[in-house]
Amino acid sequence: MTPPTTRTWARRGHTPLIRVRGRSQRRLSIAAPACYKQGERSRLIYRPKRHVDHKRGGRRSFTWTDYRDLLIDAHQQFGAPIVLVWDNLNVHQDRRLRQFIETHDWITCYFLPAYAPDLNPVEGIWSLLRRSSQVNTAFTDPEHLISTLRRGLRQIQYRSNLINGCLTETGLALSTSRRQRQ
């Protein structure tokens, strides 16, 4: 991951440089659903996962079982049914994950249209994370990256107004008014 840059201070005539060596090898993945419940503060439930076997051809992203476990944890934390609005990531479309969702009546799943990141509130959270905790940082090792990401996500998690703002930015509403048929 190349670090995002922003304005910074330097001595006059000296442009600050951050040297980044190597390329991203996708050793870290994060899943973070934004959770909204009527009458309660918004929540962010996140799970980072470090991929230790990435050089031996192992998987470099979350598996369907990781998402399943995340949904079970979210259900236990909320103690209520979950309405899931997902983008069209290939793991979200996995047959085994869809079977899991269909067999549990506490999950209702909707998929966003293809190529519609502007409708996904989690994209706003990733933007906030990159602009706040990752800016102007060259990570020394994966542990440094993980600790910085956890700190940044925790800061967003405790500020529910930021999570609400990400939902508002999409133009979607938490509740919709339904007309009664007459």
Backbone hydrogen bonds, N-H to C=O, Kabsch-Sander energy under -0.5 kcal/mol:
donor,donor_aa,acceptor,acceptor_aa,energy
14,H,11,R,-2.3
15,T,13,G,-0.6
19,R,17,L,-0.5
21,R,19,R,-0.5
29,S,49,K,-2.5
31,A,47,R,-1.9
35,C,33,P,-0.5
35,C,43,R,-3.5
40,E,37,K,-2.3
43,R,35,C,-2.9
45,I,33,P,-2.0
46,Y,44,L,-0.6
47,R,31,A,-2.5
49,K,29,S,-3.0
51,H,27,R,-3.2
52,V,50,R,-0.8
54,H,51,H,-0.7
56,R,53,D,-0.8
57,G,54,H,-0.7
58,G,53,D,-1.9
67,Y,63,T,-1.7
68,R,64,W,-2.2
69,D,65,T,-2.5
70,L,66,D,-1.9
71,L,67,Y,-2.3
72,I,68,R,-2.2
73,D,69,D,-2.3
74,A,70,L,-2.3
75,H,71,L,-2.4
76,Q,72,I,-2.1
77,Q,73,D,-2.3
78,F,74,A,-2.4
79,G,75,H,-2.7
82,I,106,W,-3.8
84,L,82,I,-0.6
84,L,108,T,-3.9
85,V,83,V,-0.5
86,W,84,L,-0.6
86,W,110,Y,-2.7
92,H,89,L,-0.6
93,Q,89,L,-1.2
94,D,91,V,-1.2
98,R,94,D,-2.4
99,Q,95,R,-2.1
100,F,96,R,-1.9
101,I,97,L,-2.3
102,E,98,R,-2.5
103,T,99,Q,-1.8
104,H,100,F,-0.6
104,H,101,I,-0.8
105,D,103,T,-0.6
107,I,104,H,-1.3
108,T,82,I,-2.5
110,Y,84,L,-3.1
112,L,86,W,-3.5
116,A,113,P,-0.7
119,L,116,A,-1.8
120,N,117,P,-1.2
123,E,120,N,-1.2
124,G,120,N,-0.7
125,I,121,P,-1.2
126,W,122,V,-2.3
127,S,123,E,-1.9
128,L,124,G,-2.4
129,L,125,I,-2.5
130,R,126,W,-2.5
131,R,127,S,-2.2
132,S,128,L,-1.4
133,S,129,L,-1.4
134,Q,129,L,-1.2
136,N,4,P,-2.7
137,T,134,Q,-1.2
139,F,137,T,-0.7
145,L,141,D,-1.8
146,I,142,P,-2.8
147,S,143,E,-2.6
148,T,144,H,-2.0
149,L,145,L,-2.6
150,R,146,I,-2.6
151,R,147,S,-2.1
152,G,148,T,-2.4
153,L,149,L,-2.8
154,R,150,R,-2.4
155,Q,151,R,-2.0
156,I,152,G,-1.9
157,Q,153,L,-2.8
158,Y,154,R,-1.9
159,R,156,I,-1.2
160,S,158,Y,-0.7
162,L,159,R,-1.5
163,I,159,R,-1.0
164,N,160,S,-2.7
165,G,161,N,-2.0
166,C,162,L,-1.7
167,L,163,I,-1.4
168,T,164,N,-2.5
169,E,165,G,-2.3
170,T,166,C,-0.8
170,T,167,L,-0.7
171,G,167,L,-0.6
171,G,168,T,-1.2
172,L,167,L,-0.8
